[in-house]
Amino acid sequence: MEVNPLSIILVKSDSKGDRLLFRYPYTLPQQFQTSVTPARKTPYSLIHTGDDILQHAPPSNICFDQLYGISDKDLATLFAVKSELCNQKFELKVNDVRFVSHPTLLRSDPGSDQKSSDIQINVVFALHAQASSSVVKSYYELSKRIGIALIYEERRDGYFSREIKTMVAVMDENSALQEQEQPTGATGTGGSVGTGSGTGPAGTSGQTVVTCATAAGIAVGVFDTILKNTTLAQFIKTIYHDLCTTGLLNVTMNQTVTLSFCLPQKAHQFHKKGMAVEPETIDRCLESLKPYHGMLLLVDPSELFDCVPPSGANMLLQLIEVYNPLKSLQNMASDAELLIDHVYQLVGHLVYWAKATIIYPLCETNVYVIAPDAQLNIHSNLSDKFATKFPGMSLFEVISDFSLPTSIGHLTTPLQHPARQGRLAQMVLWMLQHHLLMQLHTYVQFVANLDGIEEDEFGGAAAGRCSSDRAHALHALYGSSAPSASSSQPLAVPTGGNRKHSLSEDRYSDSLSALLTTAASVTSNTRPSSASHRSNISHSSVGGLQTASSTDNDESIASIDDDDKLKRLLAAFPEPDRKAVARIPAASNPEDLALMVRLWKAGYFKGEHHLEEIMYFENLRRSQLLQLVDKFREVLIIYETEDPAIASLYSDQPAE
């Protein structure tokens, strides 16, 4: 996608006529000057005139990414619009060039009804015709802002009127000099054309080249003088160069009005060449911001204040003072004593300006993998930057640990020195800043396993249909690598045949087993089974028949209450799912089943919410969720993928 402007054109229209005051760039590259002149291999060869219909190409007004082939007089005629077209979007397509602007009407006396004193200002951007609608919209907004700034400065101290007088004076002086030299110049031109042309077509082509070269030379001289003598021309030049290099503007007009503007399609290419991030993509990401998200700066903090208006500088300073990639946005808002909504606005502004990106706060349980479009080719200079940042370390050696999804905790041990663990965290942050790593989150999907349930309980057809539904759900999640529906073992994360970790294997095995053992012991101590009670009653030698009967009644009442509670909880599931959940051993525990039903009702088991989001909104610990998923592993499938809100900033449509 072409996002750089071809040219910036300033046109005015008033009672004195229409004028193209300035355009930039106004000089064509040296390659063009040497390539347009027709060359002959021998004195007897003819220059090809393109009469062959198969050789005809559509006309083009672009040469070396600059506007070409349209005279200044024609540009002035096109863009000197009437007052009826002012203060609205103006768009015009000529061949392969699209012009976009926001014509502005400037009244010298706002209270006067005399239209003779009105001035129409039009700051036009010439773009590639195939530029996307979002790029066109961005340049239209920029043209509108420049027009508003010119009106403000004109009403404040007549800035635009002074600049117009200077520009017009330079043009009039140059026109007078041309009129004085016209007889001599015409004779010289005719002689040169006649000398260089041997045939009709060749002579015509030579005359055209000389005329264009002469006109271009005159325009260059005029615009050079205007550029030296007027600050408005220098202002336009700065805008053009900033848009072509960084896409970020922070320029001052007349030492008073500061114009800040971001072209996100260009700005985000600074961190990831060749990728164009659309404003709509950024908006979707910011709309998905949650308090548990974090922020990662992509530039030095000293570079942040150029993109923030003075009114927000104090709040930004408060946020930067407490900034830490290990903190969530909510924690930073609390430490900075700011409202979370204000933090959202500041972070969104920094993300839009390509100064920061959204992450999940760095911790040992975070799982990362190499980004699918990581710039790791042989022509990338990231390895040299990494070696400079971390002496003695190799980027390819470090990032190879993340060839498969791996957590930070898996790469560290308790015996490691804290400095080494901190160094690993710094390297992970560096790779995140350069979009080399992508974080994966664990999502949970509820899929009822109906295998083993007698068909006569709810009909063979229903069983077959539910089994088919489960198979379709598995296929939708896993594709061709869907696990067998008859398996009752914990399902591994579908990230490849040689997957390192699953929920019940290496990564969680020790901690999960310990937690399950503790929970089992606590359950056995606090909720004894009816069989153990009966055993205690029969062997007890203390108490009489009345005591035994009282204890038995209490247990019966408690057992009835638990059974009723379990039935009420199971009633939340549809009939086929209820059968599948009821046969799981953990479903006999009211607490586990209550948590399962609570999360199921909240919609967390549809594969749309990752564990960190569930932990935050339901105020749960990771260990509680992992235990629950393991206990109900027969109906809960887990898989790892990226957070859509964050992944949208990693990979978008490539720039053409």
TIBANU-982745 format. One line per field, with one value per residue (C-alpha): x, y, z. Coordinates in Angstrom, 3 decimals. Each point is the difference from the previous one (the first is absolute). Example, Ala and Ser with C-alpha at 12.3 -4.5 7.8 and 13.67 -1.06 7.14 Angstrom:
<atoms>
c1 = [12.300 1.370]
c2 = [-4.500 3.440]
c3 = [7.800 -0.660]
</atoms>
This chain:
<atoms>
c1 = [0.000 1.342 -0.374 2.575 -1.331 1.062 -0.230 -1.488 -1.609 -1.103 -2.603 -1.862 -2.984 -1.198 -1.171 3.469 -0.075 1.040 3.613 2.034 2.139 2.307 0.436 2.495 1.974 0.612 3.211 0.068 2.734 3.126 -1.003 -3.081 1.908 2.306 -2.722 -2.579 2.266 -0.350 3.258 1.005 2.156 1.096 -0.530 -2.368 -2.351 -3.456 -1.373 -2.931 -3.163 -2.225 -2.308 -0.322 -3.305 1.422 2.711 -2.386 0.104 -2.515 1.122 1.921 0.727 2.403 3.730 2.339 -2.758 -0.555 -2.768 0.871 -1.612 -2.576 0.889 -0.314 -2.660 -2.133 0.455 -1.117 -3.079 -0.896 0.316 -1.160 -3.472 -3.063 -1.212 -2.841 2.539 1.889 -0.011 -0.651 1.940 1.417 1.272 1.076 1.617 2.139 1.458 1.994 0.020 -2.610 -0.237 -1.632 -0.484 -2.281 -0.512 -0.316 -1.765 1.797 -1.909 2.125 -2.892 -2.307 -2.784 0.148 -2.279 2.363 1.166 2.773 2.134 -0.349 2.969 -0.301 2.937 0.598 2.823 -0.055 1.740 0.809 -0.146 0.212 -3.382 -0.004 0.433 -2.453 -2.983 1.585 3.102 -2.147 -1.994 3.178 1.331 -3.371 0.101 3.519 -1.060 -2.884 2.288 2.437 -2.874 -1.257 3.504 0.327 -3.339 1.014 3.324 -1.595 -2.503 2.655 2.576 -0.685 2.594 -1.463 -0.474 3.664 1.132 -2.250 1.458 3.539 -0.757 -1.922 2.752 2.612 -2.182 -0.734 3.661 0.909 -2.749 1.330 3.499 -1.351 -1.837 3.197 2.014 -2.711 1.235 3.541 -1.155 -2.387 2.774 2.335 -2.635 -0.940 3.628 0.649 -3.107 0.746 3.554 -0.948 -2.876 0.451 -3.482 -3.488 -0.636 3.503 -0.241 -3.356 1.288 3.097 -2.056 -2.240 2.967 1.617 -3.262 -0.625 3.569 -0.202 -3.317 1.345 3.115 -2.069 -2.266 2.974 1.486 -3.286 -0.736 3.584 -0.373 -3.399 1.398 2.788 -2.202 -3.195 -0.516 -3.225 1.933 2.499 -2.938 -1.345 3.452 0.357 -3.396 0.915 3.311 -1.443 -2.850 2.406 2.462 -1.894 -3.652 0.054 -0.428 0.850 0.599 -0.693 -1.615 1.097 1.649 -3.446 -2.205 1.383 -1.395 0.166 -1.104 0.577 -0.344 -0.268 0.382 3.514 0.917 -0.385 2.314 2.861 -0.130 -1.098 0.970 -2.394 -3.097 -2.801 -2.111 -3.348 -1.631 -3.015 2.255 1.392 -3.506 -1.097 3.004 -0.673 -3.671 1.097 2.243 -0.567 1.416 2.131 1.891 3.401 2.002 3.428 1.775 1.656 2.062 1.878 -2.323 1.520 -1.517 -3.559 -0.797 0.249 -3.234 -2.069 -1.637 1.000 -3.316 0.882 3.707 -0.430 -2.086 2.439 2.872 -1.840 -0.538 3.623 1.309 -1.772 0.380 1.078 -0.615 -0.594 -3.029 -3.522 -1.756 -2.148 3.065 1.685 -3.171 -0.120 3.687 -0.277 -3.267 -1.777 -3.385 0.154 -1.862 2.745 2.624 -1.918 0.063 3.720 0.940 -2.249 1.654 3.481 -1.024 -1.494 3.249 2.069 1.663 -1.315 -1.702 -2.412 1.263 -0.979 2.154 3.200 -0.029 1.403 -3.189 -0.096 0.382 1.778 0.748 1.817 -2.313 -1.012 1.288 3.089 2.716 2.716 1.278 3.666 -0.444 -1.438 2.213 -1.816 2.700 2.592 -2.281 -0.562 3.734 0.569 -2.756 1.024 3.747 0.976 -3.497 -1.258 -3.516 -0.483 1.193 -2.322 -3.052 0.441 -1.288 -3.372 -0.250 -2.743 -2.322 2.031 -0.572 2.584 -0.143 0.983 3.262 0.923 0.746 -0.147 3.757 0.757 1.429 -2.649 2.121 -0.169 -3.774 -0.244 2.200 -2.349 -2.953 1.772 0.726 -3.640 -1.124 2.452 -1.349 -3.565 0.895 1.274 -3.023 2.101 -2.056 -3.720 -1.712 -2.381 -2.895 -1.875 -3.648 -2.608 -2.748 -2.880 -0.659 -2.145 1.455 -2.984 1.966 -0.903 -3.496 -2.621 -1.977 -3.245 0.248 -0.817 -0.306 2.558 -0.688 0.646 3.201 1.210 -0.930 1.820 3.064 -0.054 -0.281 3.015 1.960 -0.863 1.020 3.308 0.622 -0.742 2.526 2.742 -0.567 1.369 1.879 -3.195 0.406 -2.147 -3.355 0.402 3.052 -0.628 3.573 0.980 0.170 3.323 0.223 -0.272 3.178 1.760 0.972 2.956 -1.829 2.122 -2.687 -3.577 -2.164 0.692 3.602 3.376 -0.934 -2.736 0.618 1.763 -1.999 -3.286 0.560 0.876 -3.071 -2.234 1.457 -0.553 -3.529 -0.763 1.276 -1.960 -3.136 0.407 0.441 -2.834 -2.536 0.163 -1.934 -3.132 1.800 2.653 -2.696 -1.831 3.226 0.668 -3.522 0.072 3.365 -0.562 -0.312 -0.819 -3.552 -3.299 -2.674 -1.322 3.432 0.479 -3.435 0.648 3.299 -1.547 -2.803 2.426 2.023 -3.098 -1.162 3.436 0.078 -3.469 1.014 3.105 -1.996 -2.550 2.741 1.690 -3.290 -0.664 3.481 -0.205 -3.347 1.866 1.327 -2.066 -1.012 2.854 2.653 -1.484 0.542 3.606 0.757 -1.817 2.156 3.231 1.246 0.613 -3.693 -0.791 1.821 -2.434 2.756 1.704 -3.305 -1.176 3.143 -0.384 -3.638 0.840 2.647 -2.100 -2.950 2.269 1.024 3.683 0.093 -0.770 3.630 -0.218 1.568 3.506 0.982 1.400 -3.294 -1.981 2.381 -0.465 -3.759 -0.858 2.676 1.536 3.529 1.699 0.311 -3.773 -0.685 2.603 -1.407 -3.532 1.028 1.887 -2.904 -2.461 2.446 -2.508 -2.178 2.471 2.448 2.903 2.029 2.479 -0.204 0.712 -2.224 -1.850 0.181 3.798 0.642 -1.641 2.993 2.471 -1.176 -2.135 -0.183 3.409 0.909 0.220]
c2 = [0.000 3.407 2.420 2.670 3.176 0.786 3.742 2.719 2.891 3.378 1.854 3.227 1.591 3.556 3.082 0.393 -3.384 -3.578 -0.790 -3.060 1.514 -2.925 -3.721 -2.443 -1.807 2.104 -1.598 -3.329 -2.557 -0.075 -3.455 1.472 2.834 -2.492 -2.487 2.205 1.164 -2.463 -1.731 -1.287 -3.029 1.232 3.249 -1.853 -1.525 1.361 0.668 -2.281 2.102 -2.690 -0.375 -3.709 -0.468 -2.891 2.261 2.653 0.321 1.942 3.594 0.613 3.147 -1.646 -0.015 -1.346 0.386 3.643 1.871 0.673 1.083 2.525 3.671 2.463 1.905 -3.121 -0.834 3.521 -0.330 -3.403 0.911 3.619 -1.115 2.156 1.008 -2.512 -2.844 1.340 -1.587 -3.487 -2.879 0.513 -3.021 -0.246 -2.824 0.745 -3.080 -1.767 2.914 0.733 3.524 0.521 3.197 2.033 3.441 2.716 3.327 2.897 3.204 3.031 1.558 -2.636 2.576 1.261 -1.282 1.079 -3.100 1.930 -0.228 -3.798 -2.267 -3.682 -2.004 -3.520 -2.204 -2.984 -3.351 -1.998 -3.738 -3.237 -0.821 -3.447 1.438 -1.539 1.897 0.239 1.657 2.456 0.750 0.677 2.471 1.709 0.494 1.422 2.457 1.096 0.613 2.058 2.134 0.618 0.983 2.469 1.608 0.352 1.617 2.287 1.308 0.337 2.064 -0.260 -2.717 -1.523 3.371 0.858 -3.351 0.396 3.422 -1.329 -2.990 2.040 2.635 -2.648 -1.433 3.418 0.937 -3.240 0.521 3.483 -1.357 -2.680 2.579 2.040 -3.047 -1.629 1.158 -1.210 -3.189 -0.801 0.373 -2.194 -2.625 -0.090 -0.357 -2.808 -1.892 0.426 -1.200 -3.077 -1.213 -1.944 -1.380 1.092 -2.292 0.482 3.763 0.061 -2.125 2.110 3.190 -1.477 -1.018 3.423 1.768 -2.179 0.418 3.762 0.189 -2.252 2.119 3.182 -1.593 -1.249 3.467 1.564 -2.602 0.117 3.704 -0.473 -2.761 2.276 3.025 -1.444 -2.087 -1.479 -1.681 -1.347 -1.261 -1.955 -1.413 -1.256 -1.672 -1.820 -1.342 -1.074 -1.859 -1.826 -0.964 -0.707 0.859 2.141 3.780 2.431 3.308 3.589 2.607 3.610 -0.944 -0.158 -2.907 -3.532 -2.587 -3.592 -2.763 -3.728 -2.060 -3.460 -1.870 1.461 0.418 -3.686 -1.002 1.506 -2.988 -2.524 0.743 -0.948 -0.242 2.556 0.195 1.585 2.428 -2.303 -2.795 2.231 1.074 -3.636 -0.699 2.985 -0.898 -3.396 1.496 -1.480 1.025 -3.164 0.971 1.671 2.470 -0.325 3.131 -0.224 3.195 1.875 1.770 3.345 -0.380 -0.347 3.624 1.065 -1.814 1.202 3.433 2.219 -0.684 -3.687 0.343 -0.047 -3.173 -1.669 0.916 -1.576 -3.171 -0.220 0.384 -3.214 -1.827 -3.602 -2.797 -2.330 2.065 -0.026 3.156 -0.097 -0.165 2.856 2.075 -0.624 0.840 3.160 1.020 0.229 -1.213 -3.189 1.779 2.634 -2.744 -1.626 3.296 0.557 -3.560 0.108 3.229 -1.515 -3.140 2.051 1.980 -3.228 0.963 -2.995 -3.345 -2.093 -3.091 -2.160 0.895 -2.013 -2.974 -3.533 -1.666 1.962 -2.268 1.419 -1.278 1.469 2.347 -1.425 3.084 0.688 1.834 -2.644 -0.172 0.331 3.615 1.090 2.055 -1.058 -2.512 2.790 2.202 -2.872 -0.656 3.695 0.073 -3.294 -0.605 -3.621 -1.179 -1.246 0.894 -3.248 -2.075 1.743 0.044 -3.678 -0.824 1.334 -2.086 -1.861 1.768 0.396 1.814 2.213 -2.159 -3.039 1.744 0.924 -1.994 1.027 -0.523 2.611 3.315 2.764 2.089 -2.742 -0.225 3.775 -0.159 -2.557 2.265 2.917 -2.109 -1.099 3.636 0.969 -2.741 1.111 3.585 -1.167 -2.282 -3.160 -1.809 -0.511 -0.953 -2.936 -0.261 -3.084 -0.142 -2.464 -1.564 -2.031 -3.108 -2.715 -3.506 -2.367 -3.199 -2.755 1.305 -2.622 0.893 -1.095 2.842 2.667 -1.794 -1.328 2.716 2.733 -1.679 -0.242 3.599 1.235 -2.089 1.507 3.494 -0.704 -1.277 3.144 2.192 -1.821 0.297 3.735 0.443 -2.354 -0.569 -3.258 -0.689 -0.331 -2.451 -3.081 0.552 -3.226 1.258 0.917 1.131 3.679 1.608 1.501 3.463 -0.308 1.770 -2.791 -3.629 0.578 2.306 0.595 0.593 -0.896 0.939 -3.233 -0.540 1.675 3.609 -0.493 -3.557 0.654 3.001 -1.400 -3.376 1.702 2.204 -2.944 -2.049 2.841 0.554 -3.704 -0.231 3.060 -1.394 -3.361 1.653 2.488 -2.082 -3.648 -2.496 -1.677 -3.371 1.274 1.453 -3.297 -1.756 2.412 -0.371 -3.800 -0.231 2.787 -1.062 3.461 1.345 -1.762 -0.712 3.548 1.478 -2.350 0.795 3.765 -0.243 -2.132 2.500 2.917 -1.846 -0.915 3.604 1.178 -2.669 0.983 3.661 -0.828 -2.140 2.741 2.534 -2.238 -0.533 3.735 0.676 -2.721 1.366 2.979 -2.224 -1.257 -3.652 -1.553 2.182 -0.728 -3.742 0.541 2.291 -2.121 -3.069 1.916 -0.780 3.671 0.719 -1.640 2.825 2.917 2.610 -1.162 -0.379 3.417 1.654 -1.956 1.093 3.593 0.300 -1.931 2.356 3.024 -1.250 -0.514 -3.490 0.993 0.389 3.802 0.795 -0.935 -0.983 3.416 1.676 -2.529 0.453 3.758 0.259 -2.946 0.737 -3.462 -1.296 -1.799 -3.135 -0.068 0.170 -2.612 -2.394 0.505 -0.587 -3.133 -1.382 0.556 -0.869 -2.389 2.939 2.917 0.299 2.427 1.536 2.822 2.914 3.706 2.680 1.527 3.485 -0.123 -2.187 2.570 2.294 -2.749 -0.998 2.032 0.407 0.479 3.234 -0.361]
c3 = [0.000 -0.987 2.900 -0.856 -1.625 -3.551 0.507 2.206 -1.866 1.387 -2.061 0.750 -1.698 0.597 -1.848 -1.561 -1.659 0.520 0.851 0.786 2.744 0.748 -0.496 1.392 -1.254 -3.076 -1.277 -1.808 0.738 -2.149 -1.287 -1.627 -1.672 -1.679 -0.901 -1.707 -2.822 -2.908 -0.900 -3.452 -0.476 -3.464 -1.907 -2.352 2.621 0.681 3.428 0.780 0.268 1.505 -3.002 0.664 1.809 1.985 1.392 1.243 3.793 2.092 0.544 3.197 1.970 2.422 -0.520 2.688 2.628 -0.876 -1.800 -3.650 -3.216 1.275 -0.346 2.865 -1.918 -0.349 3.683 0.956 -2.203 1.461 3.661 0.106 1.016 0.497 3.427 -0.252 0.114 3.020 3.456 -1.347 -1.460 -3.486 -1.921 -3.632 -1.965 -3.070 -1.697 2.735 2.456 2.651 1.397 3.393 1.995 2.229 -1.622 2.633 -0.330 1.671 0.592 0.755 1.921 1.549 0.421 -3.572 -2.763 -2.802 -1.810 -1.766 3.112 0.317 -0.634 -0.803 1.340 -1.271 1.284 -2.366 0.455 -3.131 0.715 -1.923 -1.492 1.638 3.503 2.449 1.324 3.451 -1.450 -1.968 3.136 1.986 -2.577 -0.160 3.768 -0.266 -2.716 2.193 2.972 -2.074 -1.267 3.536 1.118 -2.906 0.858 3.631 -0.832 -2.585 2.518 2.657 -1.883 -3.767 -0.504 -3.156 -1.717 0.543 -1.362 -3.068 -0.782 0.169 -2.219 -2.574 -0.087 -0.812 -2.769 -1.515 0.034 -1.724 -2.621 -0.742 -0.532 -2.350 -2.096 -0.384 -1.054 -2.153 -3.463 0.674 1.618 -2.856 -2.592 1.982 0.506 -3.673 -1.009 2.394 -1.032 -3.687 0.454 1.940 -2.190 -3.154 -0.543 0.826 2.950 1.351 -0.250 1.758 2.831 0.415 0.100 2.701 2.116 -0.274 0.822 3.039 1.176 -0.393 1.906 2.726 0.363 0.329 2.611 1.991 0.157 1.120 2.660 1.257 0.648 1.658 2.209 1.227 0.652 1.519 3.119 -1.388 -2.825 2.543 2.063 -3.013 -0.750 3.575 -0.176 -3.208 1.311 3.356 -1.694 -2.314 2.757 3.244 -0.586 3.156 -0.032 2.749 -1.792 0.993 -2.233 0.440 3.319 1.586 -1.115 0.368 -2.387 1.300 -2.293 -0.420 -3.168 1.631 -3.294 -0.211 3.671 0.885 -2.844 1.984 2.380 -2.602 -3.553 -2.753 2.198 -0.134 3.146 -0.761 2.467 0.172 1.246 2.737 0.984 0.350 2.184 2.250 0.318 1.357 2.685 3.447 3.384 0.114 -3.165 0.176 -2.050 -1.591 -1.198 -3.421 0.316 2.670 2.470 -0.973 -3.494 1.261 0.714 -3.655 -0.796 2.953 0.204 2.934 1.735 0.386 0.743 3.791 -0.006 -2.390 2.324 2.929 -2.010 -1.181 3.549 1.053 -3.325 0.276 -2.547 2.967 1.093 -1.330 -1.128 3.118 2.270 -1.856 0.230 3.734 0.503 -2.117 1.699 -3.353 -1.127 -2.038 -2.828 -0.167 -0.139 -2.874 -1.909 0.585 -0.937 -3.060 -1.127 0.377 -1.879 -2.847 -0.290 -0.040 3.283 1.975 -0.457 2.059 1.847 2.924 3.044 -0.026 2.382 0.201 -1.214 -3.272 -3.022 -3.053 -3.486 -2.990 -1.901 -3.392 -1.828 2.099 -1.939 0.365 -3.572 -0.874 -1.067 3.359 2.283 3.168 0.920 0.052 2.111 2.413 0.327 0.723 2.617 1.637 -0.484 -0.252 -0.904 -3.360 -1.111 -1.907 2.941 2.445 -2.247 -0.901 3.500 -1.157 -3.162 1.842 2.455 3.185 3.272 1.637 3.108 -2.075 -0.969 3.556 3.136 3.661 0.230 -2.642 1.080 0.057 -2.347 -2.634 0.331 -0.368 -3.097 -1.548 0.727 -1.676 -3.090 -0.203 0.226 -2.751 -2.273 0.742 -0.887 -3.388 -0.584 0.006 2.648 0.406 3.228 0.079 2.423 1.164 -1.055 1.256 -2.132 1.430 -2.107 1.571 -0.262 -0.348 -0.566 2.459 0.718 -0.780 -3.053 1.604 2.526 -2.532 -3.330 -2.389 -2.546 2.557 1.071 -3.561 -0.642 3.120 -0.832 -3.470 1.507 2.181 -2.980 -1.962 2.916 0.336 -3.709 0.133 2.802 -1.155 -3.716 -1.336 3.260 2.071 2.912 0.253 1.665 1.970 1.839 3.603 0.632 0.372 -3.432 -1.010 -1.509 -3.805 -1.038 -1.847 0.158 2.330 2.428 3.102 2.597 0.754 2.906 1.898 -1.127 0.526 0.570 2.543 1.220 3.300 1.157 -1.213 1.697 3.256 -0.199 -0.831 2.869 2.427 -1.229 0.232 3.559 1.044 -1.623 1.663 3.391 -0.270 -1.908 1.180 -2.071 1.267 0.052 2.394 2.219 0.110 0.862 2.825 1.309 0.007 1.757 2.448 3.592 1.261 -0.008 -0.051 -2.513 0.175 -0.776 -2.927 -1.371 0.299 -1.830 -2.728 -0.474 -0.280 -2.608 -1.924 -0.006 -1.161 -2.696 -1.199 -0.100 -2.048 -2.395 -0.494 -0.581 -2.557 -1.823 -0.102 -1.321 -2.639 -1.134 -1.461 -2.831 -2.930 0.197 -2.086 1.673 3.423 -0.480 -1.033 2.938 2.568 -0.624 0.756 3.538 0.755 -0.608 3.349 1.772 0.434 0.117 -3.184 -1.810 1.198 -1.412 -3.225 -0.412 0.910 -2.690 -2.517 0.496 -0.373 -3.465 0.755 -1.504 -3.587 -1.057 0.027 3.395 1.101 3.522 0.914 -0.874 2.037 2.926 -0.038 -0.399 2.283 2.627 -0.233 0.346 -2.848 2.124 0.563 -3.734 -0.855 2.596 -1.290 -3.618 0.979 2.036 -2.838 -2.761 -1.573 -1.091 -0.013 -2.878 0.228 -2.801 -0.315 -2.411 -0.067 1.479 -2.995 1.528 0.103 -3.050 -2.287 0.567 -0.884 -3.431 -2.354 -3.732 -1.651 -1.681 -3.732]
</atoms>
